Amino acid sequence: MSMSAVRGYLRQDRLPHIWCPGCGNGIVLGALVRAIDAAGLDRERIAVVSGIGCSSRATTYLDFDTLHTTHGRALAFATGLKLARPDLKVLVLTGDGDLAAIGGNHFIHAARRNLDLTCVCFNNSIYGMTSGQYSPMTPKGMLASTAPYGHIERAFDLCDLARASGATYVARSTAYHTRHLIEHLTKAMTHEGFAFVEVVTQCPVYYGRKNRMGSPADMLRWQRDHAITVSAAKKLGPDRAAGKILIGEFVSLKEPEYTSEYRRLVLELQERKGGQR
């Protein structure tokens, strides 16, 4: 896909973007529009919903019908939108703090219902927009503005959480593995049901600088060196795979989708009521 074709999916009057130099969000956004193109989605039937945070700025730059909502509530708004317009392909763009903290309850219930939503989490392990507070995805021992002596909490495994909550498509990739990311975003967008893709990405300004991870290129190389595919991890065993970022597809199931089941129930009740007259 050419760069001119990528630009065709973007609002040119909103560029250049306001993300920090070296931020991985632009890489993820580029992968997203390439996946939309690869999936052959009708752009007139796409709606993109985001919450609040660095990643949620992505809706500003995407030339679709977009909804920039309140903190943690992107999936709640997307649920209402999908119920009102089940014909739309609804994409939800969210960050690790937005999704896993204030939005956590919406996340598990959207997955449980198996709503036909594609949820993409930009996981940079920090609250980047508000000066680098730790998030539910900040690894134990790492520094943040609210953890100056080291973070003592354990991080979520969002893919495990999605799988346990009932998501029918779950995958993880990184900003470094762009082709891999495009492939799994494409699969998620063409899946019928709740699809979740976590993208490990870099925040060089707050997370990287505070934890002395070097330049943005160094952080991308860190992703390369610490990622391992699900299939490779199985061959290595749990001990040798410990501390690695598992990337790949974790779940791909076909289960009844919520809005289809809802429409089926409505039609069944209408027929039952008509037969009683």
C-alpha positions as a Python dict, from the first residue, in 0.01 Angstrom:
ca = {
    (1, 'M'): (0, 0, 0),
    (2, 'S'): (154, 330, -109),
    (3, 'M'): (202, 630, 118),
    (4, 'S'): (-42, 828, -95),
    (5, 'A'): (-304, 558, -34),
    (6, 'V'): (-238, 578, 342),
    (7, 'R'): (-287, 955, 330),
    (8, 'G'): (-626, 895, 168),
    (9, 'Y'): (-750, 754, 499),
    (10, 'L'): (-630, 1056, 699),
    (11, 'R'): (-767, 1404, 759),
    (12, 'Q'): (-496, 1610, 595),
    (13, 'D'): (-615, 1932, 760),
    (14, 'R'): (-540, 1779, 1102),
    (15, 'L'): (-177, 1700, 1019),
    (16, 'P'): (98, 1718, 1131),
    (17, 'H'): (-6, 1522, 1439),
    (18, 'I'): (73, 1632, 1794),
    (19, 'W'): (228, 1304, 1914),
    (20, 'C'): (582, 1335, 2050),
    (21, 'P'): (875, 1254, 1819),
    (22, 'G'): (945, 881, 1836),
    (23, 'C'): (604, 789, 1976),
    (24, 'G'): (483, 452, 1850),
    (25, 'N'): (124, 565, 1803),
    (26, 'G'): (191, 680, 1448),
    (27, 'I'): (323, 334, 1359),
    (28, 'V'): (10, 173, 1502),
    (29, 'L'): (-213, 420, 1316),
    (30, 'G'): (-33, 340, 991),
    (31, 'A'): (-79, -32, 1052),
    (32, 'L'): (-447, 25, 1129),
    (33, 'V'): (-528, 199, 799),
    (34, 'R'): (-330, -64, 606),
    (35, 'A'): (-534, -334, 779),
    (36, 'I'): (-860, -154, 695),
    (37, 'D'): (-748, -147, 332),
    (38, 'A'): (-640, -514, 338),
    (39, 'A'): (-972, -617, 495),
    (40, 'G'): (-1159, -443, 213),
    (41, 'L'): (-1389, -261, 453),
    (42, 'D'): (-1635, -5, 319),
    (43, 'R'): (-1514, 323, 467),
    (44, 'E'): (-1870, 459, 457),
    (45, 'R'): (-1971, 185, 702),
    (46, 'I'): (-1684, 228, 947),
    (47, 'A'): (-1714, 410, 1278),
    (48, 'V'): (-1410, 463, 1502),
    (49, 'V'): (-1454, 529, 1874),
    (50, 'S'): (-1184, 638, 2119),
    (51, 'G'): (-1162, 743, 2482),
    (52, 'I'): (-909, 982, 2634),
    (53, 'G'): (-531, 959, 2616),
    (54, 'C'): (-245, 983, 2369),
    (55, 'S'): (-368, 689, 2162),
    (56, 'S'): (-722, 823, 2159),
    (57, 'R'): (-603, 1122, 1956),
    (58, 'A'): (-597, 880, 1661),
    (59, 'T'): (-964, 948, 1585),
    (60, 'T'): (-871, 1311, 1514),
    (61, 'Y'): (-657, 1203, 1220),
    (62, 'L'): (-873, 927, 1072),
    (63, 'D'): (-1106, 1030, 790),
    (64, 'F'): (-1405, 821, 897),
    (65, 'D'): (-1709, 881, 1115),
    (66, 'T'): (-1536, 910, 1451),
    (67, 'L'): (-1637, 953, 1813),
    (68, 'H'): (-1391, 1092, 2071),
    (69, 'T'): (-1553, 1007, 2403),
    (70, 'T'): (-1488, 1036, 2776),
    (71, 'H'): (-1211, 863, 2971),
    (72, 'G'): (-1258, 486, 2990),
    (73, 'R'): (-1596, 489, 2819),
    (74, 'A'): (-1504, 416, 2458),
    (75, 'L'): (-1643, 62, 2473),
    (76, 'A'): (-1962, 183, 2642),
    (77, 'F'): (-2024, 435, 2362),
    (78, 'A'): (-1928, 173, 2102),
    (79, 'T'): (-2177, -73, 2254),
    (80, 'G'): (-2461, 175, 2212),
    (81, 'L'): (-2350, 260, 1859),
    (82, 'K'): (-2331, -106, 1755),
    (83, 'L'): (-2674, -181, 1899),
    (84, 'A'): (-2825, 117, 1717),
    (85, 'R'): (-2638, 48, 1391),
    (86, 'P'): (-2543, -320, 1373),
    (87, 'D'): (-2457, -274, 1005),
    (88, 'L'): (-2149, -68, 1094),
    (89, 'K'): (-1799, -200, 1150),
    (90, 'V'): (-1710, -36, 1481),
    (91, 'L'): (-1344, 3, 1576),
    (92, 'V'): (-1242, 104, 1928),
    (93, 'L'): (-901, 266, 1985),
    (94, 'T'): (-788, 289, 2343),
    (95, 'G'): (-480, 307, 2566),
    (96, 'D'): (-362, 86, 2849),
    (97, 'G'): (-480, 328, 3118),
    (98, 'D'): (-804, 413, 2939),
    (99, 'L'): (-894, 46, 2886),
    (100, 'A'): (-746, -141, 3182),
    (101, 'A'): (-815, 109, 3461),
    (102, 'I'): (-1132, 322, 3448),
    (103, 'G'): (-1255, 127, 3143),
    (104, 'G'): (-1185, -219, 3281),
    (105, 'N'): (-1544, -312, 3360),
    (106, 'H'): (-1663, -208, 3014),
    (107, 'F'): (-1384, -419, 2866),
    (108, 'I'): (-1474, -745, 3038),
    (109, 'H'): (-1845, -709, 2966),
    (110, 'A'): (-1801, -617, 2598),
    (111, 'A'): (-1589, -932, 2567),
    (112, 'R'): (-1843, -1138, 2765),
    (113, 'R'): (-2130, -1025, 2541),
    (114, 'N'): (-1927, -1099, 2227),
    (115, 'L'): (-2031, -775, 2062),
    (116, 'D'): (-1898, -737, 1709),
    (117, 'L'): (-1639, -471, 1800),
    (118, 'T'): (-1270, -455, 1713),
    (119, 'C'): (-1084, -317, 2015),
    (120, 'V'): (-721, -209, 1969),
    (121, 'C'): (-521, -125, 2282),
    (122, 'F'): (-212, 93, 2234),
    (123, 'N'): (-10, -34, 2532),
    (124, 'N'): (282, 199, 2609),
    (125, 'S'): (290, 99, 2979),
    (126, 'I'): (227, 453, 3107),
    (127, 'Y'): (-20, 742, 3124),
    (128, 'G'): (163, 947, 2863),
    (129, 'M'): (-79, 1237, 2816),
    (130, 'T'): (-87, 1335, 3184),
    (131, 'S'): (287, 1334, 3264),
    (132, 'G'): (379, 970, 3311),
    (133, 'Q'): (179, 823, 3597),
    (134, 'Y'): (192, 442, 3621),
    (135, 'S'): (-91, 247, 3462),
    (136, 'P'): (-228, -104, 3519),
    (137, 'M'): (16, -212, 3246),
    (138, 'T'): (334, -64, 3395),
    (139, 'P'): (570, -356, 3464),
    (140, 'K'): (671, -421, 3823),
    (141, 'G'): (992, -243, 3919),
    (142, 'M'): (972, 26, 3650),
    (143, 'L'): (972, 398, 3726),
    (144, 'A'): (691, 646, 3674),
    (145, 'S'): (611, 995, 3799),
    (146, 'T'): (385, 835, 4062),
    (147, 'A'): (632, 551, 4127),
    (148, 'P'): (966, 735, 4171),
    (149, 'Y'): (1118, 444, 4368),
    (150, 'G'): (988, 169, 4142),
    (151, 'H'): (644, 30, 4071),
    (152, 'I'): (543, -243, 4318),
    (153, 'E'): (221, -367, 4156),
    (154, 'R'): (187, -651, 3907),
    (155, 'A'): (60, -564, 3560),
    (156, 'F'): (-243, -716, 3392),
    (157, 'D'): (-202, -956, 3105),
    (158, 'L'): (-470, -798, 2886),
    (159, 'C'): (-483, -1088, 2643),
    (160, 'D'): (-540, -1334, 2927),
    (161, 'L'): (-809, -1101, 3065),
    (162, 'A'): (-980, -1077, 2725),
    (163, 'R'): (-969, -1453, 2679),
    (164, 'A'): (-1106, -1522, 3027),
    (165, 'S'): (-1384, -1266, 2972),
    (166, 'G'): (-1507, -1436, 2656),
    (167, 'A'): (-1347, -1249, 2366),
    (168, 'T'): (-1362, -1465, 2053),
    (169, 'Y'): (-1052, -1317, 1886),
    (170, 'V'): (-743, -1222, 2086),
    (171, 'A'): (-397, -1131, 1956),
    (172, 'R'): (-90, -931, 2051),
    (173, 'S'): (180, -762, 1845),
    (174, 'T'): (427, -474, 1877),
    (175, 'A'): (504, -149, 1699),
    (176, 'Y'): (827, -308, 1575),
    (177, 'H'): (654, -607, 1411),
    (178, 'T'): (449, -399, 1167),
    (179, 'R'): (368, -673, 912),
    (180, 'H'): (271, -907, 1193),
    (181, 'L'): (55, -630, 1342),
    (182, 'I'): (-121, -556, 1011),
    (183, 'E'): (-196, -927, 966),
    (184, 'H'): (-361, -961, 1307),
    (185, 'L'): (-547, -630, 1283),
    (186, 'T'): (-687, -750, 949),
    (187, 'K'): (-800, -1078, 1106),
    (188, 'A'): (-959, -889, 1395),
    (189, 'M'): (-1152, -657, 1163),
    (190, 'T'): (-1293, -944, 959),
    (191, 'H'): (-1388, -1147, 1268),
    (192, 'E'): (-1755, -1150, 1372),
    (193, 'G'): (-1761, -1101, 1746),
    (194, 'F'): (-1548, -923, 2005),
    (195, 'A'): (-1194, -899, 1870),
    (196, 'F'): (-911, -766, 2084),
    (197, 'V'): (-561, -674, 1969),
    (198, 'E'): (-301, -547, 2215),
    (199, 'V'): (-13, -352, 2060),
    (200, 'V'): (301, -306, 2270),
    (201, 'T'): (429, 36, 2168),
    (202, 'Q'): (680, 292, 2293),
    (203, 'C'): (653, 618, 2487),
    (204, 'P'): (1008, 757, 2466),
    (205, 'V'): (932, 1082, 2649),
    (206, 'Y'): (788, 961, 2979),
    (207, 'Y'): (833, 585, 3006),
    (208, 'G'): (1151, 546, 2804),
    (209, 'R'): (1339, 846, 2937),
    (210, 'K'): (1249, 781, 3301),
    (211, 'N'): (1355, 417, 3271),
    (212, 'R'): (1668, 494, 3066),
    (213, 'M'): (1562, 284, 2770),
    (214, 'G'): (1747, 498, 2518),
    (215, 'S'): (1619, 644, 2194),
    (216, 'P'): (1290, 554, 2023),
    (217, 'A'): (1490, 327, 1792),
    (218, 'D'): (1642, 158, 2098),
    (219, 'M'): (1293, 100, 2237),
    (220, 'L'): (1183, -58, 1908),
    (221, 'R'): (1488, -283, 1918),
    (222, 'W'): (1393, -376, 2274),
    (223, 'Q'): (1053, -489, 2145),
    (224, 'R'): (1227, -694, 1874),
    (225, 'D'): (1462, -860, 2120),
    (226, 'H'): (1199, -934, 2388),
    (227, 'A'): (914, -1058, 2168),
    (228, 'I'): (857, -1424, 2093),
    (229, 'T'): (577, -1587, 1897),
    (230, 'V'): (325, -1810, 2067),
    (231, 'S'): (441, -2110, 1864),
    (232, 'A'): (809, -2049, 1951),
    (233, 'A'): (724, -2011, 2321),
    (234, 'K'): (558, -2354, 2320),
    (235, 'K'): (878, -2510, 2190),
    (236, 'L'): (1093, -2332, 2448),
    (237, 'G'): (876, -2409, 2748),
    (238, 'P'): (757, -2172, 3025),
    (239, 'D'): (1095, -2129, 3196),
    (240, 'R'): (1289, -2015, 2890),
    (241, 'A'): (999, -1803, 2764),
    (242, 'A'): (963, -1619, 3098),
    (243, 'G'): (1007, -1242, 3068),
    (244, 'K'): (932, -1242, 2695),
    (245, 'I'): (645, -1064, 2523),
    (246, 'L'): (425, -1331, 2369),
    (247, 'I'): (299, -1216, 2029),
    (248, 'G'): (57, -1383, 1793),
    (249, 'E'): (-295, -1519, 1801),
    (250, 'F'): (-428, -1655, 2129),
    (251, 'V'): (-797, -1707, 2051),
    (252, 'S'): (-1001, -1743, 1733),
    (253, 'L'): (-1347, -1884, 1795),
    (254, 'K'): (-1685, -1869, 1628),
    (255, 'E'): (-1959, -1797, 1881),
    (256, 'P'): (-2302, -1629, 1855),
    (257, 'E'): (-2259, -1252, 1818),
    (258, 'Y'): (-2461, -1027, 2049),
    (259, 'T'): (-2641, -798, 1803),
    (260, 'S'): (-2733, -1093, 1579),
    (261, 'E'): (-2875, -1277, 1879),
    (262, 'Y'): (-3060, -963, 1986),
    (263, 'R'): (-3219, -920, 1640),
    (264, 'R'): (-3310, -1291, 1634),
    (265, 'L'): (-3487, -1256, 1970),
    (266, 'V'): (-3678, -945, 1856),
    (267, 'L'): (-3799, -1120, 1540),
    (268, 'E'): (-3897, -1429, 1738),
    (269, 'L'): (-4104, -1221, 1982),
    (270, 'Q'): (-4266, -1028, 1697),
    (271, 'E'): (-4367, -1353, 1525),
    (272, 'R'): (-4496, -1493, 1853),
    (273, 'K'): (-4701, -1180, 1916),
    (274, 'G'): (-4838, -1185, 1559),
    (275, 'G'): (-4944, -1547, 1596),
    (276, 'Q'): (-5145, -1464, 1909),
    (277, 'R'): (-5372, -1217, 1731),
}
